[in-house]
Amino acid sequence: MGLLRDLGLIVADRGYQVLEQARHLLRPTTPERYLGGDRPPVLLLPGIYETWQFLLPVADRLHRLGHPIHVLTGLGYNRGTIPDAAALAERYLEDRDLRGVILVAHSKGGIIGKRLMVDDRDGRIARLIAVNSPFGGSSLARFAPNRALRVFSPRDPILTALAANLEANSRITSIYSRLDPLIPEGSRLEGATNVELDLVGHFRPLGSVRLMAEVENAIAPR
């Protein structure tokens, strides 16, 4: 029964992805509405083939707590390279002179976030909270149909270089599902604060109340 239940949840995970993508396309949200707030700024970093709106549940929760939410509309569906995405984010932070920034990321966004932290010469970034991010890559990447997905190979030079850099990990909270069908190896990161949720899926946990509680705790530890 456990296996059948998990298979059903994996199907539901894909359903969540498709429905959310369609909803954001049909009912786009204006990012400017999230800019108010007097608590530390948050920069959202979505996963591949996701716009910033895929992180709307997190944005809503954190904005209600008083955090201004920043997004990179120029990232589009995040199909570009990790260095290019990190450079775009770095320019955004510099242009607005944002400091004490909390990065909240999903999947590929976590890799971009760590690259940002490694390159953060001005000390603008306080911490990274990553959800289901393939810090060690995914063995499934070798079956991917295009380069944009094959970059998640455990042998990719960008991933291996970031994995070798342990200094930033103490400021990273990696939150991940107990079963992520897209990252069989999981998202545990050496030296980071690792939080495993009793959830199944790569996408659907983004709408989970349990995830929201862990993100909030990671931002303001009790």
Secondary structure, 3 states (H helix, E strand, C coil): CHHHHHHHHHHHHHHHHHHHHHHHHHCCCCHHHHCCCCCCCEEEECCCCCCHHHHHHHHHHHHHCCCCEECCHHHCCCCCCHHHHHHHHHHHHHHCCCCCEEEEEECHHHHHHHHHHHCCCCCCEEEEEEECCCCCCCHHHHHCCCHHHHCCCCCCHHHHHHHHCCHHHHHEEEEEEEECCCCCCCCCCCCCEEEEEEEECCCHHHHCHHHHHHHHHHHCCC
